[in-house]
Amino acid sequence: MTTPSLPMTVSMPGMPERVTIYEVGPRDGLQNEKTVVPVATKAEFVRRLLAAGLDTVELTSFVPQKWVPQLGDAEELLDLLGESGTGQRRPVLVPNERGLDRALEKGVSAIAIFGSATESFAQANLNRSVAESVEMFAPVVKRALDAGTWVRAYVSMCFGDPWEGPVPVTQVVDVCSRLMDLGCDQLSIGDTIGVGTAGHVLRLLDALEEAGIGTDQVGVHFHDTYGQALTNTLTALQRGVSVVDASTGGLGGCPYARSATGNLATEDLVWALDGLGIEHGADLQALVETSTWMAEQLGRPAPSRVVRALAGG
């Protein structure tokens, strides 16, 4: 039996003409690995992603090494990448002003901050309340914007929390609004433990728009714990979202929430976008080859179903 290399293209009404894939593999994908991936391997991973046509790649995180040892080599990674590691399409995560200092010293021009919709995760991830974390981010965002740096605000636990359970939509919108009021350019709403469903996605996007945060400012970040990531993504696209976070091979998780499994796989997203005739700029076969290569470096198969189908295993 022959496996097709591309799906048949059949469009659907209400979909965007083009989607920006916000690739999080090098950061979110590798931060939960049990062993530290060599920095030379990380640099090669990024180069392969860029060669595959992914324009927006989140490279690393400027967090203290004791927090996330897997990403303790941020400066060295950017040194290895040179000019390909800078620009507004090469964001890095910063947790505080010290992280921003480190990033700006390396010439970074795009950053992301990482907030939480719930108190429990804010304490687990940042050792602060939600209000205290917003207060901490305020000078980070101001200084970044003053330096001409593009700023994204992640909000995690937007659909459910492993300690608190379902998260009220009004609570999520409140936190998102507080972060966007700081002046951030883009908001990424995260289903960190993968419990969201399509109706929940629509309700949250509607509520955000009512609060003045339109879909043109929103990216979606779905984990596939319960197999809902692609369905939720397509629902968001029909609602007007055109920025989708994904991780090559489906790598990723969250070191502070054990129930958070892999991200939406970039290849699975690209297969769906190709089938809908939506432009995205990525080369599916090159992504499959990259994921297969990275799986060899990690010593285990890629979670992505598309990778397994097209790689023949």
JOHUSUL-V984968 format. One record per residue. N is the residue number from 1. RES is the residue in one small letter. PSI is psi in degrees with one decimal (NA if undefined). Layout:
# JOHUSUL-V984968
[[N & RES & PSI] [N & RES & PSI]]
This chain:
# JOHUSUL-V984968
[[1 & m & 132.9] [2 & t & 131.0] [3 & t & 124.1] [4 & p & 143.2] [5 & s & -16.7] [6 & l & 147.2] [7 & p & 161.4] [8 & m & 141.1] [9 & t & 116.3] [10 & v & 114.2] [11 & s & 163.3] [12 & m & 144.7] [13 & p & 148.9] [14 & g & 0.9] [15 & m & 150.1] [16 & p & 156.4] [17 & e & -31.9] [18 & r & 144.5] [19 & v & 135.1] [20 & t & 117.9] [21 & i & 118.1] [22 & y & 97.3] [23 & e & 122.6] [24 & v & 7.8] [25 & g & -49.2] [26 & p & -25.6] [27 & r & -72.4] [28 & d & -32.2] [29 & g & -34.4] [30 & l & -11.1] [31 & q & -18.4] [32 & n & 7.1] [33 & e & 143.0] [34 & k & -29.7] [35 & t & 154.8] [36 & v & 124.7] [37 & v & 131.8] [38 & p & 143.2] [39 & v & -32.9] [40 & a & -35.8] [41 & t & -40.3] [42 & k & -44.2] [43 & a & -41.7] [44 & e & -37.5] [45 & f & -48.2] [46 & v & -44.5] [47 & r & -40.5] [48 & r & -37.9] [49 & l & -44.1] [50 & l & -41.0] [51 & a & -25.8] [52 & a & 0.3] [53 & g & 8.0] [54 & l & 109.9] [55 & d & -35.3] [56 & t & 112.7] [57 & v & 117.7] [58 & e & 119.0] [59 & l & -44.1] [60 & t & -169.8] [61 & s & 133.6] [62 & f & 58.8] [63 & v & 157.0] [64 & p & 140.3] [65 & q & -31.4] [66 & k & -23.7] [67 & w & -52.8] [68 & v & 85.6] [69 & p & -24.5] [70 & q & -21.3] [71 & l & 26.2] [72 & g & 2.1] [73 & d & 31.6] [74 & a & -48.6] [75 & e & -43.3] [76 & e & -38.4] [77 & l & -47.3] [78 & l & -34.6] [79 & d & -42.2] [80 & l & -34.2] [81 & l & -24.7] [82 & g & -137.3] [83 & e & -26.7] [84 & s & -9.9] [85 & g & 12.1] [86 & t & 170.2] [87 & g & 165.9] [88 & q & -8.1] [89 & r & 16.0] [90 & r & 61.2] [91 & p & 156.8] [92 & v & 151.0] [93 & l & 136.7] [94 & v & 134.2] [95 & p & -18.4] [96 & n & -174.0] [97 & e & -34.6] [98 & r & -41.3] [99 & g & -39.0] [100 & l & -43.0] [101 & d & -47.8] [102 & r & -42.2] [103 & a & -46.0] [104 & l & -33.3] [105 & e & -26.5] [106 & k & 6.8] [107 & g & 17.6] [108 & v & 141.3] [109 & s & 13.7] [110 & a & 128.9] [111 & i & 167.1] [112 & a & 141.9] [113 & i & 159.3] [114 & f & 97.1] [115 & g & -179.1] [116 & s & 143.2] [117 & a & -9.9] [118 & t & 151.1] [119 & e & -39.4] [120 & s & -45.7] [121 & f & -32.0] [122 & a & -41.3] [123 & q & -41.8] [124 & a & -38.6] [125 & n & -37.0] [126 & l & -5.4] [127 & n & 36.6] [128 & r & 159.9] [129 & s & 169.4] [130 & v & -45.9] [131 & a & -41.4] [132 & e & -34.9] [133 & s & -39.0] [134 & v & -41.0] [135 & e & -38.6] [136 & m & -37.6] [137 & f & -23.7] [138 & a & -51.6] [139 & p & -27.8] [140 & v & -49.4] [141 & v & -44.5] [142 & k & -47.9] [143 & r & -38.4] [144 & a & -46.3] [145 & l & -39.9] [146 & d & -28.6] [147 & a & 4.1] [148 & g & 21.7] [149 & t & 135.3] [150 & w & 139.0] [151 & v & 128.9] [152 & r & 143.6] [153 & a & 114.8] [154 & y & 139.4] [155 & v & 116.5] [156 & s & 168.9] [157 & m & 38.6] [158 & c & -14.4] [159 & f & -25.8] [160 & g & 157.1] [161 & d & 135.5] [162 & p & -20.2] [163 & w & -34.9] [164 & e & -12.5] [165 & g & -151.9] [166 & p & 140.4] [167 & v & 122.3] [168 & p & 138.9] [169 & v & -39.7] [170 & t & -35.0] [171 & q & -42.0] [172 & v & -46.2] [173 & v & -38.0] [174 & d & -46.4] [175 & v & -43.5] [176 & c & -42.8] [177 & s & -40.7] [178 & r & -39.9] [179 & l & -41.9] [180 & m & -29.1] [181 & d & -17.9] [182 & l & -16.7] [183 & g & 11.7] [184 & c & 148.3] [185 & d & -30.6] [186 & q & 147.9] [187 & l & 131.9] [188 & s & 117.3] [189 & i & 125.0] [190 & g & 131.1] [191 & d & 79.8] [192 & t & -31.5] [193 & i & 8.3] [194 & g & 27.4] [195 & v & -7.4] [196 & g & 155.1] [197 & t & 171.0] [198 & a & -44.3] [199 & g & -36.6] [200 & h & -39.7] [201 & v & -47.9] [202 & l & -43.0] [203 & r & -42.1] [204 & l & -43.5] [205 & l & -39.6] [206 & d & -44.0] [207 & a & -37.9] [208 & l & -42.6] [209 & e & -39.4] [210 & e & -28.5] [211 & a & 4.1] [212 & g & 10.5] [213 & i & 97.5] [214 & g & 164.8] [215 & t & -18.3] [216 & d & -12.9] [217 & q & -2.0] [218 & v & 135.5] [219 & g & 157.0] [220 & v & 144.2] [221 & h & 95.6] [222 & f & 134.7] [223 & h & 154.5] [224 & d & 29.1] [225 & t & -43.1] [226 & y & 20.2] [227 & g & 20.7] [228 & q & -2.7] [229 & a & -46.9] [230 & l & -41.0] [231 & t & -45.5] [232 & n & -36.2] [233 & t & -47.4] [234 & l & -35.3] [235 & t & -43.9] [236 & a & -38.9] [237 & l & -42.0] [238 & q & -25.0] [239 & r & -5.9] [240 & g & -3.9] [241 & v & 143.1] [242 & s & 12.4] [243 & v & 124.0] [244 & v & 124.9] [245 & d & 137.4] [246 & a & 159.7] [247 & s & 123.4] [248 & t & 128.6] [249 & g & -8.3] [250 & g & 19.0] [251 & l & 153.7] [252 & g & 173.4] [253 & g & -155.4] [254 & c & 124.0] [255 & p & -13.0] [256 & y & 2.4] [257 & a & 101.6] [258 & r & -27.7] [259 & s & -2.0] [260 & a & 106.0] [261 & t & -159.2] [262 & g & 156.9] [263 & n & 168.5] [264 & l & 127.8] [265 & a & 132.6] [266 & t & -40.2] [267 & e & -38.7] [268 & d & -39.7] [269 & l & -46.5] [270 & v & -40.0] [271 & w & -45.7] [272 & a & -42.9] [273 & l & -40.8] [274 & d & -41.8] [275 & g & -27.7] [276 & l & -4.0] [277 & g & 25.6] [278 & i & 128.6] [279 & e & 147.7] [280 & h & -19.7] [281 & g & -5.7] [282 & a & 151.0] [283 & d & 109.5] [284 & l & -44.8] [285 & q & -38.7] [286 & a & -36.9] [287 & l & -42.1] [288 & v & -44.1] [289 & e & -37.8] [290 & t & -44.1] [291 & s & -38.7] [292 & t & -42.4] [293 & w & -47.3] [294 & m & -36.3] [295 & a & -37.3] [296 & e & -38.6] [297 & q & -34.4] [298 & l & -13.6] [299 & g & 25.6] [300 & r & 156.8] [301 & p & 154.4] [302 & a & 137.8] [303 & p & -24.2] [304 & s & 128.7] [305 & r & -39.0] [306 & v & -41.8] [307 & v & -44.6] [308 & r & -38.2] [309 & a & -46.9] [310 & l & -23.9] [311 & a & -6.2] [312 & g & 25.5] [313 & g & NA]]
